[in-house]
Amino acid sequence: MNALLDVGQPGATAVHEASHAVVATVLGVPFDRITLHPTEADQRGAVYGLRPGKAPAAAVAAVLLAGVTGELAVWAPAPGATLIAAAAEAAAIAVCSGHIDIESFARHAPDIAADPDRISDLQDVVRGLIHGHRHAIGAVAAALVAHPQQTLISAEVSEIVHRAGRISQPRPRPLPIGRHVVA
């Protein structure tokens, strides 16, 4: 594997949940906590208390796409891997870890989910957020794994993100997504 984000080995689930939480923090989408011990039996981790009605649909959609996007960025195939192997690995990760996120995405942002151009624009924005905040994602993932309950509240995530030095204010300037703006 070729780790595009320098996160050590906290595990794919920790990176997945940290990616959701960091993007939510950066875009100002409120949530209560992230955990590696969800109450739902079919999940490996979860973000609780995400409040879609308190943020623009595009920002919520970005948060929902961030888990799989972050996971794929970290666990990308090694250089030289065949395209087929890379695609198979990416598909396996997405199916195993992102099916709930994708369903939520379609439910909370149906206008975006129905427009391939907007989805593509949003994916580009999310990839940029993941790359730009990779140190914060790594720090949140490591803190999540190290925490005795493997759970972090949003204030702890926010403190880690700010300490990572990647953002200086809770809400950055709006991000263009096609003809739309994520505020």
N, C-alpha and C positions, 0 to 999 in steps of 0.2 A: 504494500500500500504506500501511497505517496501522500503524506499529510500536508495539504495546502495551508492549513491553519496549524500553527505550532501550539498544540494543546496537550502534548504528552499523551497519556493513555487513559483518560477518564472514562472512555467508553462512548459508543455511538449514541446511546440514549441520553447521557448527560449533555453531550454536544447538541443533540436535537432540541432538548428542552431549554438549554442555555441560549440557543439561537432564537427561539421564540421569545424568550424573556428579554434578551438584549435588544432585539428589534422593537419589541413593545415599549421598552424604556426609551429608546431613541426617538420613536415616533409619538410618544406620549399616549399610548393605548394602555389604560389601566388594567391591572391584574392583581390578584392577591398573593399567589405563591406558585412555585414550581416544585415538583417532587419526582423522585425516582420510585416512589411507592404509591401509585394511584389506587383509588378505591375500585376502579373498573378492572375486572379480571383480564380483559383482553388488551390492556395497555401496559407498556413498559415504563412510561413516565407520563406526566401531565402538567399542564398549566391550568390552575384553578382561578376562578373569579375574573376571567377575561370578560370585559364589559363592552360588547360591540356597539351598543347604543351611545356610548360616551366618546366615540371617535369616528372619523370618516370611514366609510366602507372600504376605501382603498387602503387605508392604514391597517385596518383589521385584516384585510386580505393579505397584506404584506406580512403581518405577524404569523398568520396561518401557513403561509408558504415558507417562512423562514426555517422551520424545523427540518424539513427534508432538504432544503437548499444548503443549510449549514452542515448537515450530516454528509451530504454528497461532496461538499467542498473538503471536508476533513478526510473522508474515507474514499477519496478518488483513487482509481486504479494507478498503478505504478507506470512511469513513462515506458513506452514501448509495448504496453499491453494492446492486444488487438482491439479494434473498434467493437467487435462482437462481444468480447469479454467485458469491455468497459460498459457497454450498453446493458448487458445481462446483469452485471453487478449493480449498476445504478437502478435498474428496474427492480431488482430484488430488495434493495434498501428502501426504495420508495413504496413498494407494495407492503413490506413488513412494517414500516414505521410511519408512513404518511397517509394511510388510507383514511383515518379519522380526520386528519387535517384537511384533506382534499374535500371530503364530504362537508365539513364545516365551512370551508371556503365557498363552495357552491351555495350553501344555505345562507351565509352572511353577506355575500357579495355576488348575487345572481347576475347583475348587469355586467360585472367584470368577467365572471365565469363564462358568460355567453359570448364574449367578444375575444377571439383569438389574438387580435392586435393588442388589446389592453392586457391580456394575460402575459403576452410576450414582453410588453413594456414593463409590467410589474415584476416579472421574473428578473429582468435586467436590473431594476432598482434594488430588488432584494439581494441579488448577487453582489451588487456594489456595497450594500449595507453590511452584508456578511464579511466581505473582504475588508472594508474599512474599520470594522469593529472586531476583527478576528482575535485581537489580544484580549478584549473584554469577554468574548465568547469563551475563550480558553480559560480565563480566570473564573468566570461564573461556573463553567463545567467542573473545573477542579474543586471549587468551593462546594458545589453541590455533592460531589462524590465524597468529599472530606467531612461534610457536616454529619453529626451523629444520627440525625433523622433523615438525612439525604433530602432535605427540604429547605428552600430559601424563600423568605417573604420578599415582596417587591422592593421594600426599602433596602434590604441587603443587596439585592441585585443592582439597584440604582447606585448604591455606594461603590460597589465593585466596578460598575461601568464608568463612573466618574473617576475613580482611582486609576483606571486603565488609561485615562487621559485622552480618550477618543472623542468625547463630547464635552462641551463646557456649559451647556444649558439643557434643561429637560426637554425642550421642544426645538429642534433645529428648523431652519427655514424650510418652507414647503418643497416637496420633491415633485417635479413634473412626471406624470405618467401618461404618455400620449397627449391627448387633449385635456387631460384631467390633472388635478394636483392632489398629492397626499400632503395634508397639513399635519 
